Amino acid sequence: MIQRTLALLIPPACREEVLGDLHQRSAGVAERLHTTLYVVLSRVRRTSDAVVLLMEALAMYTAFVVVALWIDPALLSDASGMARLAIPPAAMLIILMLADAYSDPKKRWVYKPLLGVVLGSAAAAAAGSTALPRSVLLLGTAFGALLILPIRTAFPPVTERPQAITGAALWHKLELAPVGVFAKYVTAAAILGLLTFVMYAIFSLR
């Protein structure tokens, strides 16, 4: 039972290798748990891109700020309001990172980016259920999901991008998936719109 549970916890991309190594060493339960945790964290580090995570965090948090500015402006002037608005985006980012880590690069699915956004939205709604008003939470989550989806479509996980043969930095070595010009323009427009909304929210509170 424990072995089956650990097998499910290990990301699919490295499941067979890790299970085979643990079986050869006849590892105990404690060692198996430690190894599983280390593998998950290592996989998260390999599949996460700091630049993409920053864009997703900016998109999600700005969505909540804009919705709060529209529905409940008093929330932004509250001492803890800005921190409470960061709870759902943080929960969504964690789920998105785990979704990328557990994604199998061998399996291609057109709706794979949508799955992570749906799971992340559910986590965001659950995490902010006691911290934010219901209307701000639901609209902020929906707005943030719409902004994050084109980002995840244009920038898939690191392990699922075609690798260039040469290059200096990791970010320069990676190429965008062939998602088309439309998705790239939508992503650029979304980021530009987010920056505009942030500036508007800052100056409107003065």
Secondary structure as UniProt FT lines:
FT   HELIX           2..9
FT   HELIX           12..14
FT   HELIX           15..25
FT   HELIX           29..47
FT   HELIX           50..71
FT   HELIX           74..77
FT   TURN            79..80
FT   HELIX           81..85
FT   HELIX           87..101
FT   TURN            105..106
FT   TURN            110..111
FT   HELIX           112..127
FT   TURN            128..131
FT   HELIX           134..154
FT   HELIX           158..160
FT   HELIX           170..173
FT   HELIX           181..204
//
